[in-house]
């Protein structure tokens, strides 16, 4: 399970470092959040074989809920930017700084 978390972490970092589209950046951030939650759960399961701390589950649910809210806000922001400027390219938005 830890290898899957490492693979998700690699995919998320690759997505953040190479993509310029705002929507793809938001998806890469969500992949990173899921990788962190998966690694946290797997490390908790390795600490106590056969059981898991319920506090870890609660923390993971809270992190996923907050991550979902951040993703929804980011997608709404990307939609507003697209409607106003006609682009969701992050490098094009840096040009608009002034």
N, CA, C and O atoms as a DFTB+ gen file, in Angstrom:
392 C
 N C O
     1  1       0.817      -1.180       0.000
     2  2       0.000       0.000       0.000
     3  2       0.874       1.262       0.000
     4  3       0.506       2.292      -0.566
     5  1       2.021       1.154       0.641
     6  2       2.922       2.298       0.672
     7  2       3.497       2.586      -0.710
     8  3       3.764       3.742      -1.037
     9  1       3.694       1.546      -1.527
    10  2       4.198       1.742      -2.892
    11  2       3.173       2.479      -3.745
    12  3       3.536       3.308      -4.581
    13  1       1.906       2.182      -3.537
    14  2       0.843       2.888      -4.264
    15  2       0.824       4.367      -3.877
    16  3       0.625       5.234      -4.728
    17  1       1.030       4.645      -2.601
    18  2       1.091       6.027      -2.149
    19  2       2.278       6.757      -2.768
    20  3       2.166       7.918      -3.161
    21  1       3.399       6.078      -2.852
    22  2       4.579       6.677      -3.469
    23  2       4.349       6.943      -4.957
    24  3       4.792       7.963      -5.484
    25  1       3.657       6.026      -5.630
    26  2       3.339       6.235      -7.045
    27  2       2.405       7.432      -7.219
    28  3       2.599       8.238      -8.130
    29  1       1.396       7.557      -6.356
    30  2       0.500       8.713      -6.424
    31  2       1.243      10.012      -6.144
    32  3       0.979      11.034      -6.777
    33  1       2.171       9.969      -5.196
    34  2       2.958      11.152      -4.893
    35  2       3.803      11.572      -6.095
    36  3       3.914      12.761      -6.394
    37  1       4.391      10.608      -6.774
    38  2       5.188      10.894      -7.953
    39  2       4.333      11.482      -9.072
    40  3       4.742      12.436      -9.734
    41  1       3.149      10.916      -9.280
    42  2       2.245      11.431     -10.312
    43  2       1.810      12.851      -9.987
    44  3       1.751      13.700     -10.877
    45  1       1.506      13.118      -8.721
    46  2       1.080      14.456      -8.320
    47  2       2.170      15.493      -8.485
    48  3       1.915      16.600      -8.958
    49  1       3.382      15.142      -8.097
    50  2       4.498      16.083      -8.247
    51  2       4.806      16.322      -9.725
    52  3       5.112      17.445     -10.126
    53  1       4.723      15.261     -10.534
    54  2       4.915      15.423     -11.974
    55  2       3.848      16.355     -12.552
    56  3       4.155      17.229     -13.364
    57  1       2.609      16.168     -12.136
    58  2       1.527      17.019     -12.633
    59  2       1.700      18.467     -12.235
    60  3       1.410      19.363     -13.028
    61  1       2.168      18.716     -11.019
    62  2       2.379      20.096     -10.585
    63  2       3.558      20.750     -11.290
    64  3       3.540      21.951     -11.557
    65  1       4.578      19.963     -11.589
    66  2       5.780      20.568     -12.156
    67  2       5.733      20.743     -13.669
    68  3       6.473      21.567     -14.206
    69  1       4.889      19.996     -14.371
    70  2       4.929      20.074     -15.830
    71  2       3.681      20.669     -16.464
    72  3       3.755      21.140     -17.599
    73  1       2.560      20.668     -15.796
    74  2       1.317      21.119     -16.420
    75  2       1.136      22.616     -16.234
    76  3       1.572      23.192     -15.237
    77  1       0.486      23.233     -17.211
    78  2       0.213      24.663     -17.143
    79  2      -1.273      24.965     -17.045
    80  3      -1.654      26.095     -16.742
    81  1      -2.107      23.986     -17.293
    82  2      -3.548      24.171     -17.238
    83  2      -3.996      24.182     -15.777
    84  3      -3.606      23.303     -15.008
    85  1      -4.815      25.172     -15.382
    86  2      -5.246      25.291     -13.994
    87  2      -6.039      24.075     -13.525
    88  3      -5.900      23.656     -12.376
    89  1      -6.853      23.514     -14.382
    90  2      -7.657      22.365     -13.990
    91  2      -6.761      21.157     -13.735
    92  3      -6.992      20.406     -12.788
    93  1      -5.757      20.967     -14.558
    94  2      -4.823      19.857     -14.343
    95  2      -3.985      20.072     -13.085
    96  3      -3.626      19.109     -12.408
    97  1      -3.673      21.323     -12.770
    98  2      -2.963      21.614     -11.531
    99  2      -3.811      21.274     -10.312
   100  3      -3.293      20.745      -9.328
   101  1      -5.099      21.569     -10.365
   102  2      -6.004      21.248      -9.264
   103  2      -6.120      19.737      -9.103
   104  3      -6.141      19.229      -7.982
   105  1      -6.196      19.022     -10.218
   106  2      -6.256      17.557     -10.150
   107  2      -4.965      17.000      -9.557
   108  3      -5.005      16.056      -8.768
   109  1      -3.829      17.569      -9.928
   110  2      -2.549      17.112      -9.372
   111  2      -2.484      17.367      -7.865
   112  3      -1.949      16.546      -7.121
   113  1      -3.024      18.495      -7.414
   114  2      -3.081      18.762      -5.978
   115  2      -3.949      17.744      -5.255
   116  3      -3.600      17.298      -4.163
   117  1      -5.065      17.376      -5.846
   118  2      -5.935      16.368      -5.243
   119  2      -5.250      15.009      -5.187
   120  3      -5.421      14.266      -4.220
   121  1      -4.484      14.684      -6.207
   122  2      -3.730      13.428      -6.184
   123  2      -2.713      13.452      -5.052
   124  3      -2.510      12.437      -4.386
   125  1      -2.070      14.597      -4.823
   126  2      -1.122      14.709      -3.720
   127  2      -1.804      14.551      -2.367
   128  3      -1.256      13.908      -1.472
   129  1      -2.979      15.122      -2.208
   130  2      -3.727      14.975      -0.951
   131  2      -4.092      13.518      -0.724
   132  3      -3.971      13.011       0.391
   133  1      -4.539      12.841      -1.781
   134  2      -4.890      11.429      -1.646
   135  2      -3.666      10.571      -1.342
   136  3      -3.763       9.598      -0.594
   137  1      -2.527      10.917      -1.910
   138  2      -1.297      10.177      -1.621
   139  2      -0.896      10.341      -0.159
   140  3      -0.464       9.385       0.485
   141  1      -1.044      11.560       0.359
   142  2      -0.708      11.792       1.764
   143  2      -1.638      11.007       2.688
   144  3      -1.188      10.429       3.677
   145  1      -2.908      10.986       2.374
   146  2      -3.862      10.233       3.190
   147  2      -3.593       8.737       3.130
   148  3      -3.673       8.048       4.147
   149  1      -3.279       8.239       1.957
   150  2      -3.001       6.814       1.808
   151  2      -1.724       6.423       2.554
   152  3      -1.672       5.367       3.185
   153  1      -0.709       7.263       2.483
   154  2       0.523       6.947       3.205
   155  2       0.309       7.025       4.714
   156  3       0.871       6.224       5.461
   157  1      -0.486       7.968       5.158
   158  2      -0.788       8.084       6.582
   159  2      -1.533       6.848       7.077
   160  3      -1.241       6.333       8.156
   161  1      -2.497       6.373       6.283
   162  2      -3.250       5.176       6.664
   163  2      -2.364       3.937       6.644
   164  3      -2.476       3.082       7.522
   165  1      -1.494       3.833       5.658
   166  2      -0.633       2.649       5.587
   167  2       0.398       2.639       6.705
   168  3       0.707       1.578       7.247
   169  1       0.933       3.796       7.058
   170  2       1.878       3.845       8.172
   171  2       1.188       3.543       9.497
   172  3       1.788       2.940      10.387
   173  1      -0.061       3.957       9.631
   174  2      -0.816       3.634      10.836
   175  2      -1.095       2.138      10.927
   176  3      -1.039       1.556      12.011
   177  1      -1.391       1.525       9.806
   178  2      -1.649       0.085       9.800
   179  2      -0.365      -0.706      10.053
   180  3      -0.414      -1.785      10.644
   181  1       0.779      -0.185       9.614
   182  2       2.045      -0.871       9.866
   183  2       2.476      -0.741      11.328
   184  3       3.163      -1.619      11.850
   185  1       2.080       0.341      11.988
   186  2       2.480       0.543      13.378
   187  2       1.801      -0.470      14.300
   188  3       2.421      -0.977      15.234
   189  1       0.545      -0.759      14.040
   190  2      -0.210      -1.745      14.819
   191  2      -0.754      -2.801      13.866
   192  3      -1.856      -2.635      13.344
   193  1      -0.023      -3.871      13.625
   194  2      -0.503      -4.892      12.676
   195  2      -1.838      -5.495      13.121
   196  3      -2.007      -5.871      14.281
   197  1      -2.760      -5.577      12.200
   198  2      -4.067      -6.151      12.472
   199  2      -5.104      -5.145      12.941
   200  3      -6.287      -5.478      13.024
   201  1      -4.687      -3.920      13.250
   202  2      -5.646      -2.903      13.673
   203  2      -5.143      -1.531      13.227
   204  3      -4.007      -1.373      12.779
   205  1      -6.011      -0.570      13.363
   206  2      -5.650       0.788      12.994
   207  2      -6.248       1.740      14.021
   208  3      -7.309       1.475      14.585
   209  1      -5.577       2.817      14.248
   210  2      -6.054       3.813      15.205
   211  2      -7.268       4.529      14.620
   212  3      -7.191       5.023      13.495
   213  1      -8.389       4.601      15.346
   214  2      -9.562       5.288      14.797
   215  2      -9.340       6.787      14.597
   216  3     -10.002       7.406      13.765
   217  1      -8.420       7.364      15.349
   218  2      -8.140       8.785      15.185
   219  2      -7.549       9.070      13.803
   220  3      -7.779      10.136      13.231
   221  1      -6.792       8.118      13.275
   222  2      -6.222       8.261      11.937
   223  2      -7.342       8.309      10.900
   224  3      -7.301       9.122       9.977
   225  1      -8.329       7.450      11.050
   226  2      -9.469       7.460      10.126
   227  2     -10.228       8.768      10.162
   228  3     -10.628       9.293       9.123
   229  1     -10.426       9.294      11.364
   230  2     -11.115      10.582      11.501
   231  2     -10.315      11.696      10.846
   232  3     -10.870      12.546      10.150
   233  1      -9.011      11.683      11.072
   234  2      -8.150      12.708      10.472
   235  2      -8.162      12.617       8.947
   236  3      -8.186      13.640       8.263
   237  1      -8.146      11.410       8.423
   238  2      -8.172      11.231       6.970
   239  2      -9.489      11.735       6.390
   240  3      -9.489      12.374       5.339
   241  1     -10.607      11.461       7.050
   242  2     -11.904      11.951       6.571
   243  2     -11.935      13.473       6.562
   244  3     -12.444      14.079       5.619
   245  1     -11.396      14.092       7.604
   246  2     -11.371      15.556       7.669
   247  2     -10.484      16.128       6.565
   248  3     -10.860      17.103       5.915
   249  1      -9.318      15.532       6.348
   250  2      -8.406      16.015       5.303
   251  2      -9.040      15.879       3.922
   252  3      -8.926      16.781       3.093
   253  1      -9.715      14.744       3.673
   254  2     -10.364      14.554       2.369
   255  2     -11.518      15.533       2.171
   256  3     -11.737      16.012       1.059
   257  1     -12.260      15.835       3.239
   258  2     -13.357      16.803       3.117
   259  2     -12.822      18.202       2.817
   260  3     -13.351      18.906       1.957
   261  1     -11.780      18.594       3.524
   262  2     -11.187      19.908       3.268
   263  2     -10.577      19.956       1.873
   264  3     -10.678      20.972       1.184
   265  1      -9.946      18.863       1.455
   266  2      -9.379      18.804       0.103
   267  2     -10.450      18.906      -0.972
   268  3     -10.237      19.534      -2.009
   269  1     -11.597      18.290      -0.727
   270  2     -12.706      18.402      -1.677
   271  2     -13.228      19.825      -1.775
   272  3     -13.564      20.296      -2.861
   273  1     -13.295      20.510      -0.635
   274  2     -13.735      21.914      -0.651
   275  2     -12.737      22.799      -1.386
   276  3     -13.127      23.697      -2.133
   277  1     -11.465      22.548      -1.176
   278  2     -10.435      23.330      -1.869
   279  2     -10.498      23.072      -3.371
   280  3     -10.349      23.998      -4.168
   281  1     -10.719      21.819      -3.759
   282  2     -10.825      21.503      -5.185
   283  2     -12.047      22.162      -5.809
   284  3     -11.974      22.674      -6.926
   285  1     -13.169      22.154      -5.095
   286  2     -14.378      22.800      -5.624
   287  2     -14.164      24.306      -5.781
   288  3     -14.575      24.892      -6.783
   289  1     -13.524      24.928      -4.796
   290  2     -13.245      26.356      -4.898
   291  2     -12.272      26.643      -6.041
   292  3     -12.446      27.617      -6.774
   293  1     -11.256      25.804      -6.195
   294  2     -10.291      25.998      -7.275
   295  2     -10.928      25.846      -8.646
   296  3     -10.628      26.607      -9.565
   297  1     -11.808      24.863      -8.781
   298  2     -12.484      24.685     -10.071
   299  2     -13.429      25.842     -10.361
   300  3     -13.543      26.274     -11.508
   301  1     -14.110      26.350      -9.331
   302  2     -14.971      27.519      -9.535
   303  2     -14.148      28.742      -9.927
   304  3     -14.559      29.534     -10.775
   305  1     -12.983      28.886      -9.300
   306  2     -12.096      29.993      -9.639
   307  2     -11.572      29.850     -11.065
   308  3     -11.495      30.838     -11.795
   309  1     -11.208      28.627     -11.471
   310  2     -10.735      28.392     -12.836
   311  2     -11.839      28.690     -13.850
   312  3     -11.569      29.241     -14.917
   313  1     -13.073      28.328     -13.522
   314  2     -14.196      28.622     -14.420
   315  2     -14.414      30.121     -14.551
   316  3     -14.660      30.615     -15.651
   317  1     -14.327      30.855     -13.440
   318  2     -14.484      32.307     -13.492
   319  2     -13.361      32.962     -14.294
   320  3     -13.599      33.903     -15.052
   321  1     -12.146      32.463     -14.126
   322  2     -11.019      32.992     -14.900
   323  2     -11.219      32.717     -16.386
   324  3     -10.940      33.571     -17.228
   325  1     -11.700      31.526     -16.698
   326  2     -11.915      31.191     -18.102
   327  2     -13.008      32.070     -18.714
   328  3     -12.869      32.527     -19.848
   329  1     -14.075      32.305     -17.983
   330  2     -15.159      33.152     -18.504
   331  2     -14.700      34.588     -18.707
   332  3     -15.121      35.250     -19.656
   333  1     -13.840      35.072     -17.818
   334  2     -13.409      36.467     -17.913
   335  2     -12.274      36.669     -18.912
   336  3     -12.277      37.638     -19.672
   337  1     -11.294      35.745     -18.912
   338  2     -10.095      35.954     -19.721
   339  2     -10.003      35.042     -20.937
   340  3      -9.244      35.321     -21.864
   341  1     -10.774      33.950     -20.941
   342  2     -10.749      33.041     -22.078
   343  2      -9.602      32.046     -22.069
   344  3      -9.353      31.386     -23.077
   345  1      -8.897      31.927     -20.945
   346  2      -7.795      30.980     -20.859
   347  2      -7.681      30.450     -19.434
   348  3      -8.047      31.127     -18.473
   349  1      -7.166      29.227     -19.317
   350  2      -6.860      28.667     -18.002
   351  2      -5.378      28.291     -17.936
   352  3      -4.973      27.483     -17.100
   353  1      -4.585      28.876     -18.812
   354  2      -3.150      28.632     -18.831
   355  2      -2.494      29.453     -17.721
   356  3      -2.650      30.673     -17.674
   357  1      -1.767      28.790     -16.838
   358  2      -1.170      29.465     -15.686
   359  2      -0.120      30.483     -16.112
   360  3       0.009      31.527     -15.471
   361  1       0.628      30.211     -17.170
   362  2       1.655      31.151     -17.609
   363  2       1.059      32.394     -18.234
   364  3       1.634      33.479     -18.148
   365  1      -0.102      32.236     -18.866
   366  2      -0.790      33.416     -19.411
   367  2      -1.288      34.321     -18.278
   368  3      -1.309      35.544     -18.417
   369  1      -1.682      33.719     -17.174
   370  2      -2.175      34.507     -16.047
   371  2      -1.038      35.234     -15.343
   372  3      -1.269      36.297     -14.769
   373  1       0.158      34.712     -15.366
   374  2       1.307      35.408     -14.784
   375  2       1.624      36.678     -15.553
   376  3       2.130      37.647     -14.986
   377  1       1.330      36.672     -16.824
   378  2       1.575      37.852     -17.668
   379  2       0.699      39.028     -17.274
   380  3       1.049      40.176     -17.551
   381  1      -0.434      38.766     -16.633
   382  2      -1.412      39.792     -16.308
   383  2      -1.109      40.517     -14.998
   384  3      -1.893      41.370     -14.581
   385  1      -0.022      40.209     -14.354
   386  2       0.285      40.794     -13.052
   387  2       0.365      42.305     -13.079
   388  3      -0.006      42.950     -12.099
   389  1       0.823      42.878     -14.135
   390  2       0.858      44.315     -14.197
   391  2       2.207      44.780     -14.433
   392  3       2.439      45.986     -14.517
